[in-house]
Amino acid sequence: MPAPKQPDPLLGGRQRKKVPYEFVLDALAELSPWTRPMFGCTAVYIDDKIVLVLREKPGPSPDNGVWLATTIEHHESLRREFPNMRSIEVLGKKVTGWQVLPADASDFEEAAMHACELVLARDPRIGKVPKSRKTPSLKPGKETKRRSS
C-alpha cells in the first residue's frame, strides 16, 4: 500500500482550488500566463495585464464563464465576434467594462478559444493594466498628520 500523500510544504497544507476552464490556460501557454485568485475566481494575466477571469461558482449563475477585461468602447466590435457576450451581472451595473462569455452558451468553448486567439495576437481590445494598490501620493502642499509618541 502506498504511503499517504503529504501536503505540499509550499502550499502550507492547503489544497489549491481547481482552476476552471483550464483549456484557456493551455491555449495561452506560449505567452506564459500567470494566475491569481480574485473574488473566488481565477484572474489570468499576461505580463502586467489582466486579460481574463475564469469563473465557475456552484449552482446556476449567469456570470459563470470567461470574463474579458475590456472597456466599453470595445463592446460593439467584440460583440460582432462574440454574439453571446454580455456585461457581468454580479457587478450590479447595467453595463460594465468586464464582459462575460457565458459558460451556458452553446458556443462557449469556441468563443473562449477565439478570445484566447485575440489575446495571443495581443488584440488591444482585451486586457487592462490594473490600477496600483499603492497608497496615492500626496498632492504638493499636503502634509500627513503624525502621531506623537
LOPA-593176 format. One record per residue: residue number from 1; residue in three letters; x, y, z of N, C-alpha, C, O in turn. Coordinates in pm, whole numbers, plus 50000, padded with zeros to 5 digits. Atoms other than C-alpha are relative to their C-alpha. Layout:
% LOPA-593176
> num	residu	n_east	n_north	n_up	ca_east	ca_north	ca_up	c_east	c_north	c_up	o_east	o_north	o_up
> NUM	ALA	X	Y	Z	X	Y	Z	X	Y	Z	X	Y	Z
...
% end
This chain:
% LOPA-593176
> num	residu	n_east	n_north	n_up	ca_east	ca_north	ca_up	c_east	c_north	c_up	o_east	o_north	o_up
> 1	MET	50085	49883	50000	50000	50000	50000	50090	50124	50000	50182	50132	50081
> 2	PRO	49915	49880	50006	50150	50341	49904	49977	50088	50123	49869	50089	50182
> 3	ALA	50009	49908	49886	50222	50595	50176	49902	50112	49967	49890	50151	49851
> 4	PRO	50092	49890	50027	49961	50870	50217	50075	50121	49946	50188	50149	49988
> 5	LYS	49938	49882	50061	50036	51178	50012	50012	50112	50103	49915	50147	50171
> 6	GLN	49973	49891	49907	50194	51454	50219	49960	50133	49937	49974	50149	49816
> 7	PRO	50033	49869	50057	50072	51812	50179	50125	50069	49949	50234	50053	50004
> 8	ASP	49890	49924	50058	50290	52034	49965	50042	50108	50099	49959	50191	50137
> 9	PRO	49957	49900	49902	50502	52244	50207	49989	50143	49948	49974	50236	50026
> 10	LEU	50011	49866	50056	50486	52539	49968	49858	50053	50007	49836	50174	50002
> 11	LEU	50138	49957	49992	50109	52546	49994	49950	50009	50143	49833	50040	50167
> 12	GLY	50037	49990	49860	50108	52538	50372	49892	49900	50039	49814	49927	50131
> 13	GLY	50098	50102	49966	49896	52222	50378	49863	50025	49939	49776	49939	49952
> 14	ARG	50130	49971	50061	49608	52389	50192	49996	49947	49858	50095	49956	49785
> 15	GLN	50020	50045	50137	49472	52237	49876	49967	50123	49915	49887	50207	49955
> 16	ARG	50032	49891	50092	49467	52479	49585	49869	49968	49930	49841	49853	49896
> 17	LYS	50127	50015	50069	49130	52534	49427	50028	49968	49852	50118	50026	49792
> 18	LYS	49984	50037	50140	49096	52375	49083	49970	50122	49912	49872	50193	49934
> 19	VAL	50021	49889	50094	49129	52629	48801	49892	49957	49902	49906	49854	49836
> 20	PRO	50103	50035	50097	48810	52628	48595	50047	50029	49857	50129	50117	49835
> 21	TYR	49973	49977	50142	48830	52606	48216	50151	50005	49971	50200	50096	49905
> 22	GLU	49854	50003	50016	49198	52507	48223	50045	50002	49854	50159	50041	49825
> 23	PHE	49965	49997	50142	49191	52472	47844	50038	50141	49956	50113	50158	49859
> 24	VAL	49966	49862	50032	49212	52853	47837	50149	50024	50029	50219	50084	49948
> 25	LEU	49858	49983	49966	49550	52848	48016	50088	49922	49903	50195	49969	49864
> 26	ASP	49924	50080	50097	49669	52571	47783	50012	50076	49867	50118	50077	49805
> 27	ALA	49999	49927	50127	49573	52784	47481	50092	50121	50005	50145	50163	49902
> 28	LEU	49915	49880	49985	49768	53082	47620	50143	49968	50043	50222	50059	50068
> 29	ALA	49872	50043	49943	50073	52880	47730	50121	50069	49940	50217	50098	50012
> 30	GLU	49881	49939	50062	50313	53037	47479	50029	50141	50051	50140	50191	50035
> 31	LEU	49980	49866	49943	50262	53376	47650	50032	49995	50149	50041	50099	50214
> 32	SER	49970	50020	49858	50341	53231	47996	49900	50073	50091	49939	50159	50170
> 33	PRO	50098	49935	49912	50015	53333	48163	50024	49965	50145	50077	49858	50176
> 34	TRP	49995	50029	49858	50006	53357	48539	49864	50034	50059	49789	50116	50003
> 35	THR	50132	49983	49944	49706	53346	48766	50008	50050	50143	50110	50039	50211
> 36	ARG	50013	49951	49863	49590	53499	49089	49853	49984	50039	49764	50015	49960
> 37	PRO	50140	50007	49956	49277	53428	49294	49942	50141	50009	50009	50234	50053
> 38	MET	50064	49870	49995	49030	53713	49266	49850	49979	50022	49782	49929	49932
> 39	PHE	50142	50010	49969	48686	53718	49433	49945	49859	49978	49834	49843	49927
> 40	GLY	50045	50137	50017	48663	53339	49431	50010	49950	49857	49959	49843	49825
> 41	CYS	49980	50035	50140	48759	53330	49064	50150	49990	49974	50230	50003	50067
> 42	THR	49859	50004	50037	49088	53292	48878	50028	50107	49897	49978	50100	49784
> 43	ALA	49962	49894	50092	49234	53605	48720	50121	49952	49920	50212	49892	49976
> 44	VAL	49892	50041	50090	49462	53543	48420	50072	50124	49950	50011	50217	49896
> 45	TYR	49916	49887	50039	49749	53779	48350	50100	49959	49893	50149	49846	49891
> 46	ILE	49889	50012	50095	49988	53819	48059	50086	50122	50029	50043	50236	50013
> 47	ASP	49911	49892	49955	50285	54024	48174	49929	50077	50111	49891	50017	50212
> 48	ASP	50062	49921	49895	50134	54312	48374	49851	50025	49977	49788	50099	50053
> 49	LYS	50141	49978	50034	49788	54298	48212	49912	49886	50046	49946	49769	50030
> 50	ILE	50102	50100	49976	49484	54120	48341	49922	49988	49870	49878	50088	49814
> 51	VAL	50067	50020	50129	49323	53967	48032	49867	49929	50015	49771	49961	49945
> 52	LEU	50121	50081	49983	49063	53719	48154	49979	49968	50148	50072	49975	50228
> 53	VAL	50032	50058	49870	48888	53593	48465	49919	49874	49970	49828	49876	49888
> 54	LEU	50070	50127	50017	48773	53232	48486	49910	49980	50122	49959	49975	50235
> 55	ARG	50094	50009	49887	48459	53191	48697	49909	49878	49983	49841	49862	49881
> 56	GLU	50088	50117	49997	48282	52868	48785	49957	49979	50144	50020	49905	50219
> 57	LYS	50055	50011	49866	48074	52901	49100	49892	49892	49997	49826	49874	49894
> 58	PRO	50103	50105	49998	47843	52618	49211	49860	50057	49980	49832	50172	50013
> 59	GLY	50138	49960	50023	47478	52632	49113	49987	50082	49874	50087	50119	49813
> 60	PRO	50019	49922	50122	47324	52819	48826	50045	50144	50022	50005	50208	50119
> 61	SER	49955	49862	49993	47494	53151	48766	50022	50052	49860	50097	49994	49783
> 62	PRO	49982	49945	50134	47469	53369	48458	50140	50056	49977	50180	50080	49863
> 63	ASP	49866	49943	50014	47820	53501	48529	50111	49895	49996	50228	49931	49991
> 64	ASN	49898	50103	50018	47998	53165	48510	50047	50002	49856	49967	50017	49763
> 65	GLY	49943	50000	50134	48232	53153	48214	50134	50070	49999	50206	50074	50099
> 66	VAL	49873	49928	50017	48526	53351	48081	49966	50148	49989	49893	50191	49901
> 67	TRP	50019	49855	50000	48530	53721	48163	50111	50063	49919	50227	50025	49931
> 68	LEU	49902	49925	50080	48703	53956	47919	50027	50134	50067	49934	50209	50098
> 69	ALA	49961	49868	49948	48895	54252	48059	50003	50094	49881	50093	50086	49798
> 70	THR	50009	49909	50114	48792	54524	47818	49942	50133	50047	49927	50155	50167
> 71	THR	50061	49871	49967	48642	54872	47806	49877	50019	49913	49863	49956	49809
> 72	ILE	50129	49980	50065	48302	54998	47698	50016	50035	49852	49934	49991	49770
> 73	GLU	49985	49961	50141	48434	55148	47373	50028	49881	49907	50015	49894	49785
> 74	HIS	49973	50118	50083	48528	54797	47253	49883	49901	49995	49890	49802	49923
> 75	HIS	50111	50095	49993	48194	54628	47330	49939	49971	49863	49919	49854	49828
> 76	GLU	50068	50020	50129	48037	54681	46988	50082	49912	49906	50029	49818	49847
> 77	SER	49918	50081	50092	48330	54541	46789	50019	49858	50053	50022	49763	49974
> 78	LEU	49987	50134	49944	48374	54249	47029	49869	49921	49988	49872	49800	49967
> 79	ARG	50128	50068	50010	48001	54170	47021	49978	49941	49860	49910	49841	49844
> 80	ARG	50008	50056	50137	48029	54117	46644	50072	49865	49995	50032	49777	49919
> 81	GLU	49924	50125	49997	48281	53842	46720	49946	49901	50102	49963	49780	50088
> 82	PHE	50053	50082	49891	48108	53713	47035	49852	50036	50022	49822	50114	50111
> 83	PRO	50140	49960	49991	47729	53733	46986	49936	49973	50138	49839	50040	50173
> 84	ASN	50058	50030	49869	47659	53581	47332	50066	50078	50114	50028	50062	50230
> 85	MET	49931	49921	49899	47892	53821	47517	49904	50102	50060	49820	50159	49989
> 86	ARG	50081	49898	49933	47728	54049	47774	50072	50049	50125	50174	49993	50165
> 87	SER	49941	49946	49877	47805	54256	48083	49981	49903	50115	49885	49825	50118
> 88	ILE	50005	50082	49880	47873	54083	48413	49883	50050	50086	49872	50170	50110
> 89	GLU	50115	49961	49918	47556	54083	48626	50039	50022	50146	49983	50109	50212
> 90	VAL	49966	49997	49858	47723	54028	48965	50057	50136	50043	50057	50168	50162
> 91	LEU	49944	49869	49964	47883	54374	48950	49892	50104	50027	49923	50213	50076
> 92	GLY	50112	49914	49964	47537	54531	48982	49978	50121	49910	49894	50205	49941
> 93	LYS	50019	49889	50093	47568	54773	48690	49941	49945	49872	49962	49828	49838
> 94	LYS	50061	50043	50126	47375	54758	48365	50109	49968	49897	50103	49865	49830
> 95	VAL	49890	50020	50094	47692	54795	48155	50131	50016	50077	50148	50112	50152
> 96	THR	49869	49993	49935	48044	54724	48277	50108	49980	49895	50082	49931	49786
> 97	GLY	49888	50028	50089	48385	54715	48117	50021	49851	49987	50054	49802	49879
> 98	TRP	49986	50145	50002	48402	54349	48210	49884	49938	49923	49768	49975	49942
> 99	GLN	50101	50072	50076	48218	54122	47969	50020	49851	50022	50133	49806	50045
> 100	VAL	49991	50144	49977	48138	53752	48006	49962	49925	49874	49870	49962	49801
> 101	LEU	50038	50102	50098	48138	53469	47759	49936	49892	50086	50007	49815	50150
> 102	PRO	50067	50088	49905	47872	53266	47944	50027	49852	49974	50024	49805	49861
> 103	ALA	49970	50143	50009	47955	52903	48019	49881	49920	49948	49898	49812	49892
> 104	ASP	50117	50075	50046	47598	52801	47940	49960	50032	49855	49860	49980	49807
> 105	ALA	50027	49971	50142	47608	52945	47585	50040	49881	49915	50135	49809	49947
> 106	SER	49973	50115	50087	47602	52690	47305	50139	50008	49936	50196	49905	49901
> 107	ASP	49869	49983	50064	47925	52835	47161	50111	50032	50100	50214	50087	50061
> 108	PHE	49906	49959	49896	48111	52873	47493	50145	49964	49969	50231	50052	49967
> 109	GLU	49860	50039	50021	48426	52671	47417	50058	50065	49876	50173	50109	49877
> 110	GLU	49954	49934	50123	48453	52809	47064	50029	50148	50027	50131	50200	49982
> 111	ALA	49981	49858	49968	48411	53166	47195	50122	50019	50089	50201	50111	50067
> 112	ALA	49885	49989	49910	48664	53110	47475	50131	49982	49924	50228	50053	49948
> 113	MET	49878	50021	50080	48918	52975	47226	50027	50120	49908	50142	50157	49887
> 114	HIS	49982	49881	50084	48858	53274	46997	50055	50115	50084	50140	50191	50038
> 115	ALA	49946	49897	49911	48918	53505	47294	50149	49976	50024	50227	50071	50028
> 116	CYS	49858	50033	49982	49247	53323	47352	50081	50039	49877	50193	50088	49888
> 117	GLU	49932	49960	50124	49339	53380	46986	50023	50150	49998	50129	50197	49956
> 118	LEU	49984	49855	49996	49278	53752	47033	50108	50041	50100	50186	50132	50074
> 119	VAL	49896	49971	49900	49493	53756	47348	50137	49965	49942	50232	50042	49958
> 120	LEU	49872	50040	50060	49769	53566	47164	50046	50101	49895	50166	50125	49879
> 121	ALA	49968	49900	50103	49751	53826	46884	50023	50138	50060	50048	50235	49989
> 122	ARG	49982	49874	49926	49782	54098	47153	49898	50106	49954	49929	50224	49942
> 123	ASP	50109	49910	50039	49449	54248	47043	49982	50104	50110	49962	50068	50226
> 124	PRO	50008	49895	49897	49430	54585	47222	49864	50013	50067	49851	50084	50166
> 125	ARG	50134	49993	49940	49059	54536	47297	49989	49916	50126	49896	49933	50205
> 126	ILE	50007	50088	49883	49136	54272	47560	50125	50020	50084	50238	50007	50036
> 127	GLY	49891	49984	49906	49348	54339	47865	50003	50140	50060	49982	50240	49991
> 128	LYS	49989	49873	49928	49390	54610	48126	50115	49987	50098	50137	49881	50156
> 129	VAL	49899	49997	49894	49679	54707	48348	49925	50045	50125	49872	50156	50129
> 130	PRO	50075	49964	49879	49524	54701	48697	50055	50126	50065	50175	50153	50059
> 131	LYS	49957	49882	49925	49532	55019	48899	50089	49954	50114	50067	49848	50172
> 132	SER	49908	50033	49893	49813	55019	49152	49928	50000	50134	49837	50080	50156
> 133	ARG	50058	50005	49866	49724	54925	49507	50077	50087	50097	50045	50091	50216
> 134	LYS	49921	49914	49913	49981	55167	49642	49915	50113	50054	49816	50152	49993
> 135	THR	50066	49884	49945	49871	55448	49867	50029	50117	49907	50144	50138	49868
> 136	PRO	49975	49888	50091	49822	55753	49647	50096	50100	50061	50094	50125	50181
> 137	SER	49903	49903	49949	50099	56007	49675	49926	50129	50037	49819	50159	49983
> 138	LEU	50061	49876	49954	50020	56332	49847	50018	50108	49896	50120	50114	49826
> 139	LYS	49990	49886	50090	49948	56639	49643	50095	50101	50062	50106	50108	50185
> 140	PRO	49909	49899	49945	50203	56920	49678	49926	50091	50098	49813	50132	50073
> 141	GLY	50058	49912	49900	50137	57130	49987	49922	49925	50108	49886	49984	50210
> 142	LYS	50073	50079	49901	49960	56847	50172	50101	49930	50090	50205	49883	50043
> 143	GLU	49912	50069	49907	50119	56702	50481	49922	49891	50071	49800	49900	50087
> 144	THR	50067	50106	49923	50046	56386	50670	50004	50037	50146	50097	50104	50193
> 145	LYS	50001	49976	49856	49948	56403	51032	50071	49882	50065	50044	49767	50033
> 146	ARG	49926	50106	49929	50183	56209	51257	49958	50004	50145	49936	50109	50204
> 147	ARG	50029	50009	49857	50102	56084	51599	50127	50017	50078	50231	49960	50045
> 148	SER	49881	49990	49914	50340	56189	51868	49999	49885	50098	49893	49847	50148
> 149	SER	49992	50117	49911	50463	55903	52081	50024	50040	50141	50033	49953	50229
% end
